[in-house]
Amino acid sequence: MNKHSNRIIITLFFLIGIIGFASQAQASFSWESNLVAHYKMNDNAANDTVIDSQGYSNGTAQQNTEDLTATGKVGGALSFNGSSDYVDTNDLFLSTFQNDFTISLWLKPTDGQPDGHKHIFGASIGASSIVILYHYTVGVVGTFYLGCTVDSVSLEVINTDSGFADGQETWHHVVGVIKQNTPTQAAGFLYFDGVPLASDTKDSCILANYNSYNNPHIGAHNYAGMFSGFDGDIDNVMVFNKALTSDEITGLYNEGNGIENTYAITGQVILYGGDSEVTDVLLTLSDDDTSDTTNPDTEGNYSFICWEGYDYVITPSLESCHFSPASYSYTPLDSDQTEQNFIGWLYEIHDSDGGGYSCFIATACFGTPMAEEVGILSRFRDEYLLTNPIGEVFVATYYKVSPRAALFIREHPILKKVVRNALNPLIWMSRKSIK
């Protein structure tokens, strides 16, 4: 090693250490992606529109919502008289009900143990039906029933204990989950106030064959019109195109109780080299028993909405690509998380002289791994740093901290100019040193 090499190594260690420290200081299930329709039931207007906040299918009440509005569990609610009130969802939800799905809502019945069926949500044509009702008269008074019929094959989930007390009731959270357990077996699950209530399975029940010409009604069962309506208040009706997990259902329940929030995890993915687009990167958000995925937009931005208090891990993936950091972990998630950025470097992209991977920081400063300055530093690395023990230690350290530092530089144009100017003497010395 000559004196130029020693000076360069010492200077690079100092420069990378400062930038790495600064960039580190800067760093600080999602069920919403599967939410098909969300009737918040906050409507209070001189019209009969019940807004779906997801924009999928606004519902229609049987009278102006200003005459139905009530104090809800989450904001406002709509009140149903059990005889003529219901909300037509105005959609068959065929594509949703032909796969795994979940229906979640809050309700407060006028009488917890009434006479006769009281339907909360449902539609039927005989051979096919989706029904949630409480007070199932075949059994204990005040029990629940979840039904899904396909090709006249009925999956029925019935709890054996009364969910409601007699007389006026308070708000309760009810969730029905239907999923295709196997290609020929469906499973159903009932949850009450965040706790599993009952479950069952049915062979020869194939959700993909579900068909109907009746829209589901909220507060009644649409079977040739209104049938066995609900008497009481309903709030926050949500239809999902997935079978929610127990944790997710507990989260929905806790949010309704006002003791749990959702937080956003946002960041940006940046790729260096290669022909892959940043939209090809797959980001996976996982917790203890489920996962969700998304792709960044064309600018590399991404976001997840997650429940407070749960443990999450976000991991990026793309074939032949190394990411730094490899993942972000939250144990547990207790606030919004911003600037959760990933920088990716494609393995197959080498420097212009056929050596190893190009310099992350120099690439960030000069804009491309093909820049002459990047090539000079890469050659110096291969010819001098990797040929002696001290240089090998530096290179190993550099590739651990430089991706985050490079990302930090890229996001701060003024710093990019400062570092580029600082690199110029090192580039000059490297040019003198290489063959």
PEGIPE-V462307 format. One line per field, one symbol per residue. ss: DSSP state (h for helix, s for strand, l for the rest). A space follows every 10 residues. Layout:
ss: ???
//
This chain:
ss: llhhhhhhhh hhhhhhhhhh hhhhhhllll hhhhsssssl llllllllss lsllllllss slllhhhlss sllllsssss slllllssll lllhhhhlll sssssssssl lllllllsss ssssllllss ssssllllll lllsssssss llssssssll llllllllll lsssssssss ssllssssss ssllssssss ssslllhhhl llllllssll lsllllllll ssssssssss lllllhhhhh hhhhhhllll lsssssssss sslllllhhh lsssssllll ssssslllll ssssssslll lsssssslll ssssllssss llllllslll lsssssllll lllllllllh hhhhhhllll lhhhhhhhhh hhhlhhhlhh hhhhhhhhhh hhhhhhhhhh llhhhhhhhh hhhhhhhhhh hhhll
//
